[in-house]
């Protein structure tokens, strides 16, 4: 970085990105060239790079609908982009300066709105990927000059990435094991057979009331049933430790429910149940 860019502003000077503020205050701006390293974050008061600006303008102007979610719309130099689309929707719990300009204003949290939208489109939410920074520096190589809070944050991110990758491997194993089990609609007798299904009722507000259950004669041999719901549920893991093995819930859409059946003899079987809303009571038999 050039020696003139000390990153220390002049005494009493403002450090905004407009005009020549960055040059006047010895800082590197987002549009500066040949000045060494600069970050790619867009901080408050900074401009978008020309490429980002042009792409935003291009895509928004061609869009039939632009959905703005979870933002206060405070960065007024870029909040005009969504309104270049034919129609605009704003989803946020906080009031914004553009509430009267949009076609539809939804006062709600983003997750349930997204889940409801996907359900109406007949789509399934994609799982959260196990993310790691592309060019992450190993903790052992972080310079001592980096402050402790940043070192602790890097450690938390590394542990979170490792945890998610381990969960992905576990889920892949569950899916592989489940494919070896047989769920069928027939009533063929088996050594130990349970009935897995869900009851369903539509609610006036567009949500669905449903109840997952594991029943049948074979359920008498079970000591407990573990259930994993979709990650968007505030609590998505349950352990049902007494019959009847039932879990009532309310939600927007369908998804695959993971189950682990524990027998009184210490064995266990894992499978998945596709939550269904097209019947009042949908079920199938599973041999364990």
TORSE-712093 format. One record per residue (C-alpha): residue number from 0; residue in three letters; x, y, z. Coordinates in steps of 0.02 Angstrom, whole numbers, always signed. Layout:
N
<site NUM, ALA, <X, Y, Z>>
...
//
This chain:
288
<site 0, UNK, <+0, +0, +0>>
<site 1, UNK, <+68, +174, -40>>
<site 2, UNK, <+147, +261, +109>>
<site 3, UNK, <+20, +404, +94>>
<site 4, UNK, <-122, +284, +135>>
<site 5, UNK, <-94, +275, +322>>
<site 6, UNK, <-276, +228, +363>>
<site 7, UNK, <-271, +367, +493>>
<site 8, UNK, <-394, +509, +455>>
<site 9, UNK, <-349, +690, +478>>
<site 10, UNK, <-396, +761, +649>>
<site 11, UNK, <-578, +817, +647>>
<site 12, UNK, <-608, +756, +470>>
<site 13, UNK, <-758, +654, +412>>
<site 14, UNK, <-717, +485, +336>>
<site 15, UNK, <-862, +459, +215>>
<site 16, UNK, <-840, +378, +46>>
<site 17, UNK, <-918, +519, -52>>
<site 18, UNK, <-815, +638, -157>>
<site 19, UNK, <-631, +628, -112>>
<site 20, UNK, <-658, +584, +71>>
<site 21, UNK, <-549, +431, +65>>
<site 22, UNK, <-406, +521, -21>>
<site 23, UNK, <-417, +668, +98>>
<site 24, UNK, <-410, +551, +247>>
<site 25, UNK, <-273, +435, +185>>
<site 26, UNK, <-393, +288, +161>>
<site 27, UNK, <-416, +164, +18>>
<site 28, UNK, <-585, +182, -68>>
<site 29, UNK, <-685, +49, -160>>
<site 30, UNK, <-648, +133, -326>>
<site 31, UNK, <-463, +165, -300>>
<site 32, UNK, <-341, +77, -416>>
<site 33, UNK, <-160, +23, -394>>
<site 34, UNK, <-161, +55, -207>>
<site 35, UNK, <-128, -120, -143>>
<site 36, UNK, <-249, -225, -41>>
<site 37, UNK, <-429, -171, -10>>
<site 38, UNK, <-579, -263, +59>>
<site 39, UNK, <-734, -309, -41>>
<site 40, UNK, <-860, -260, +93>>
<site 41, UNK, <-983, -121, +59>>
<site 42, UNK, <-985, -24, +222>>
<site 43, UNK, <-1106, +114, +270>>
<site 44, UNK, <-1071, +266, +161>>
<site 45, UNK, <-971, +172, +30>>
<site 46, UNK, <-1016, +158, -153>>
<site 47, UNK, <-1036, -2, -253>>
<site 48, UNK, <-901, -40, -378>>
<site 49, UNK, <-952, +1, -557>>
<site 50, UNK, <-971, -182, -603>>
<site 51, UNK, <-1085, -219, -455>>
<site 52, UNK, <-1185, -60, -486>>
<site 53, UNK, <-1210, -101, -671>>
<site 54, UNK, <-1260, -282, -636>>
<site 55, UNK, <-1385, -230, -501>>
<site 56, UNK, <-1463, -103, -618>>
<site 57, UNK, <-1469, -227, -762>>
<site 58, UNK, <-1551, -370, -665>>
<site 59, UNK, <-1674, -261, -569>>
<site 60, UNK, <-1734, -170, -724>>
<site 61, UNK, <-1773, -337, -809>>
<site 62, UNK, <-1861, -416, -659>>
<site 63, UNK, <-2049, -441, -648>>
<site 64, UNK, <-2038, -447, -458>>
<site 65, UNK, <-1907, -396, -332>>
<site 66, UNK, <-1924, -460, -151>>
<site 67, UNK, <-1831, -357, -21>>
<site 68, UNK, <-1809, -452, +142>>
<site 69, UNK, <-1741, -406, +313>>
<site 70, UNK, <-1670, -233, +278>>
<site 71, UNK, <-1709, -60, +347>>
<site 72, UNK, <-1680, +16, +173>>
<site 73, UNK, <-1564, +143, +254>>
<site 74, UNK, <-1428, +150, +119>>
<site 75, UNK, <-1525, +273, +12>>
<site 76, UNK, <-1399, +280, -130>>
<site 77, UNK, <-1444, +100, -180>>
<site 78, UNK, <-1624, +76, -120>>
<site 79, UNK, <-1693, +130, -288>>
<site 80, UNK, <-1637, -33, -369>>
<site 81, UNK, <-1784, -144, -311>>
<site 82, UNK, <-1909, -18, -380>>
<site 83, UNK, <-1838, -36, -555>>
<site 84, UNK, <-1930, -203, -562>>
<site 85, UNK, <-2113, -207, -617>>
<site 86, UNK, <-2170, -245, -440>>
<site 87, UNK, <-2084, -241, -270>>
<site 88, UNK, <-2119, -331, -105>>
<site 89, UNK, <-2040, -282, +61>>
<site 90, UNK, <-2029, -408, +205>>
<site 91, UNK, <-1969, -338, +370>>
<site 92, UNK, <-2026, -314, +550>>
<site 93, UNK, <-1955, -138, +552>>
<site 94, UNK, <-2034, +9, +460>>
<site 95, UNK, <-1938, +68, +306>>
<site 96, UNK, <-1942, +233, +208>>
<site 97, UNK, <-2017, +140, +58>>
<site 98, UNK, <-2165, +51, +139>>
<site 99, UNK, <-2291, +153, +38>>
<site 100, UNK, <-2199, +128, -127>>
<site 101, UNK, <-2201, -62, -134>>
<site 102, UNK, <-2340, -169, -210>>
<site 103, UNK, <-2351, -278, -54>>
<site 104, UNK, <-2287, -247, +123>>
<site 105, UNK, <-2268, -399, +236>>
<site 106, UNK, <-2236, -367, +421>>
<site 107, UNK, <-2157, -533, +468>>
<site 108, UNK, <-1995, -628, +494>>
<site 109, UNK, <-1905, -684, +337>>
<site 110, UNK, <-1893, -871, +375>>
<site 111, UNK, <-2081, -909, +391>>
<site 112, UNK, <-2120, -801, +239>>
<site 113, UNK, <-1989, -895, +137>>
<site 114, UNK, <-2054, -1063, +198>>
<site 115, UNK, <-2233, -1016, +152>>
<site 116, UNK, <-2179, -956, -20>>
<site 117, UNK, <-2084, -1117, -56>>
<site 118, UNK, <-2233, -1221, +2>>
<site 119, UNK, <-2350, -1130, -117>>
<site 120, UNK, <-2226, -1153, -260>>
<site 121, UNK, <-2210, -1338, -219>>
<site 122, UNK, <-2023, -1322, -185>>
<site 123, UNK, <-1916, -1393, -46>>
<site 124, UNK, <-1792, -1281, +50>>
<site 125, UNK, <-1612, -1320, +11>>
<site 126, UNK, <-1507, -1378, +160>>
<site 127, UNK, <-1386, -1254, +235>>
<site 128, UNK, <-1216, -1292, +156>>
<site 129, UNK, <-1062, -1326, +261>>
<site 130, UNK, <-970, -1165, +225>>
<site 131, UNK, <-786, -1131, +242>>
<site 132, UNK, <-695, -972, +187>>
<site 133, UNK, <-613, -1001, +20>>
<site 134, UNK, <-443, -937, +73>>
<site 135, UNK, <-452, -966, +260>>
<site 136, UNK, <-288, -951, +354>>
<site 137, UNK, <-255, -1092, +480>>
<site 138, UNK, <-269, -1033, +659>>
<site 139, UNK, <-89, -1077, +692>>
<site 140, UNK, <-34, -956, +554>>
<site 141, UNK, <-135, -804, +610>>
<site 142, UNK, <-8, -669, +656>>
<site 143, UNK, <+9, -622, +838>>
<site 144, UNK, <-33, -443, +791>>
<site 145, UNK, <-214, -494, +759>>
<site 146, UNK, <-319, -450, +911>>
<site 147, UNK, <-390, -586, +1022>>
<site 148, UNK, <-575, -558, +978>>
<site 149, UNK, <-536, -590, +794>>
<site 150, UNK, <-436, -745, +836>>
<site 151, UNK, <-581, -810, +942>>
<site 152, UNK, <-703, -774, +799>>
<site 153, UNK, <-594, -873, +678>>
<site 154, UNK, <-591, -1018, +801>>
<site 155, UNK, <-782, -1016, +816>>
<site 156, UNK, <-803, -1015, +627>>
<site 157, UNK, <-683, -1162, +608>>
<site 158, UNK, <-776, -1264, +740>>
<site 159, UNK, <-945, -1220, +662>>
<site 160, UNK, <-886, -1276, +490>>
<site 161, UNK, <-820, -1440, +560>>
<site 162, UNK, <-984, -1470, +652>>
<site 163, UNK, <-1088, -1441, +496>>
<site 164, UNK, <-978, -1554, +392>>
<site 165, UNK, <-996, -1691, +523>>
<site 166, UNK, <-1186, -1668, +522>>
<site 167, UNK, <-1186, -1681, +331>>
<site 168, UNK, <-1090, -1845, +341>>
<site 169, UNK, <-1211, -1911, +472>>
<site 170, UNK, <-1362, -1863, +367>>
<site 171, UNK, <-1286, -1946, +214>>
<site 172, UNK, <-1263, -2106, +316>>
<site 173, UNK, <-1443, -2096, +376>>
<site 174, UNK, <-1504, -2078, +197>>
<site 175, UNK, <-1400, -2227, +145>>
<site 176, UNK, <-1465, -2332, +289>>
<site 177, UNK, <-1644, -2278, +257>>
<site 178, UNK, <-1632, -2335, +77>>
<site 179, UNK, <-1599, -2511, +141>>
<site 180, UNK, <-1760, -2513, +243>>
<site 181, UNK, <-1927, -2550, +162>>
<site 182, UNK, <-2076, -2435, +182>>
<site 183, UNK, <-2227, -2503, +87>>
<site 184, UNK, <-2412, -2474, +78>>
<site 185, UNK, <-2463, -2657, +88>>
<site 186, UNK, <-2520, -2749, +243>>
<site 187, UNK, <-2405, -2900, +223>>
<site 188, UNK, <-2368, -2979, +392>>
<site 189, UNK, <-2193, -2958, +461>>
<site 190, UNK, <-2096, -3008, +615>>
<site 191, UNK, <-2108, -2831, +685>>
<site 192, UNK, <-2204, -2697, +590>>
<site 193, UNK, <-2243, -2518, +640>>
<site 194, UNK, <-2358, -2392, +560>>
<site 195, UNK, <-2279, -2223, +520>>
<site 196, UNK, <-2384, -2078, +459>>
<site 197, UNK, <-2458, -1908, +490>>
<site 198, UNK, <-2631, -1836, +516>>
<site 199, UNK, <-2668, -1667, +438>>
<site 200, UNK, <-2788, -1520, +448>>
<site 201, UNK, <-2783, -1355, +352>>
<site 202, UNK, <-2796, -1196, +455>>
<site 203, UNK, <-2885, -1033, +405>>
<site 204, UNK, <-2724, -932, +401>>
<site 205, UNK, <-2647, -1045, +267>>
<site 206, UNK, <-2542, -1147, +388>>
<site 207, UNK, <-2562, -1333, +421>>
<site 208, UNK, <-2591, -1426, +583>>
<site 209, UNK, <-2516, -1600, +577>>
<site 210, UNK, <-2466, -1741, +692>>
<site 211, UNK, <-2327, -1866, +657>>
<site 212, UNK, <-2354, -2037, +735>>
<site 213, UNK, <-2275, -2209, +751>>
<site 214, UNK, <-2406, -2339, +797>>
<site 215, UNK, <-2462, -2518, +764>>
<site 216, UNK, <-2424, -2680, +856>>
<site 217, UNK, <-2237, -2661, +825>>
<site 218, UNK, <-2236, -2496, +920>>
<site 219, UNK, <-2254, -2597, +1081>>
<site 220, UNK, <-2074, -2656, +1056>>
<site 221, UNK, <-2007, -2478, +1049>>
<site 222, UNK, <-1929, -2387, +1196>>
<site 223, UNK, <-1919, -2217, +1111>>
<site 224, UNK, <-1929, -2126, +944>>
<site 225, UNK, <-1813, -1984, +894>>
<site 226, UNK, <-1877, -1858, +768>>
<site 227, UNK, <-1783, -1726, +665>>
<site 228, UNK, <-1889, -1592, +583>>
<site 229, UNK, <-1835, -1465, +453>>
<site 230, UNK, <-1693, -1349, +512>>
<site 231, UNK, <-1808, -1197, +499>>
<site 232, UNK, <-1905, -1256, +653>>
<site 233, UNK, <-1848, -1168, +812>>
<site 234, UNK, <-1836, -1340, +894>>
<site 235, UNK, <-1807, -1472, +765>>
<site 236, UNK, <-1753, -1624, +870>>
<site 237, UNK, <-1872, -1719, +983>>
<site 238, UNK, <-1862, -1882, +1079>>
<site 239, UNK, <-2030, -1967, +1112>>
<site 240, UNK, <-2002, -2083, +1260>>
<site 241, UNK, <-2176, -2152, +1291>>
<site 242, UNK, <-2320, -2219, +1189>>
<site 243, UNK, <-2417, -2155, +1100>>
<site 244, UNK, <-2270, -2094, +997>>
<site 245, UNK, <-2346, -1935, +925>>
<site 246, UNK, <-2278, -1762, +884>>
<site 247, UNK, <-2406, -1623, +845>>
<site 248, UNK, <-2343, -1473, +746>>
<site 249, UNK, <-2398, -1323, +645>>
<site 250, UNK, <-2309, -1264, +489>>
<site 251, UNK, <-2315, -1201, +311>>
<site 252, UNK, <-2254, -1340, +198>>
<site 253, UNK, <-2202, -1521, +178>>
<site 254, UNK, <-2029, -1597, +198>>
<site 255, UNK, <-1946, -1763, +238>>
<site 256, UNK, <-1945, -1805, +424>>
<site 257, UNK, <-1800, -1909, +490>>
<site 258, UNK, <-1840, -2039, +622>>
<site 259, UNK, <-1736, -2156, +731>>
<site 260, UNK, <-1833, -2298, +812>>
<site 261, UNK, <-1757, -2372, +971>>
<site 262, UNK, <-1814, -2547, +1022>>
<site 263, UNK, <-1825, -2611, +1201>>
<site 264, UNK, <-1690, -2738, +1158>>
<site 265, UNK, <-1564, -2600, +1119>>
<site 266, UNK, <-1575, -2604, +929>>
<site 267, UNK, <-1619, -2455, +820>>
<site 268, UNK, <-1682, -2422, +645>>
<site 269, UNK, <-1678, -2259, +547>>
<site 270, UNK, <-1792, -2201, +408>>
<site 271, UNK, <-1879, -2048, +339>>
<site 272, UNK, <-2062, -2004, +322>>
<site 273, UNK, <-2121, -1885, +183>>
<site 274, UNK, <-2241, -1765, +270>>
<site 275, UNK, <-2404, -1761, +172>>
<site 276, UNK, <-2546, -1634, +165>>
<site 277, UNK, <-2652, -1713, +28>>
<site 278, UNK, <-2739, -1834, +147>>
<site 279, UNK, <-2818, -1817, +319>>
<site 280, UNK, <-2717, -1970, +372>>
<site 281, UNK, <-2573, -2040, +270>>
<site 282, UNK, <-2468, -2187, +328>>
<site 283, UNK, <-2361, -2334, +277>>
<site 284, UNK, <-2292, -2491, +360>>
<site 285, UNK, <-2110, -2514, +406>>
<site 286, UNK, <-2027, -2679, +451>>
<site 287, UNK, <-1896, -2669, +587>>
//
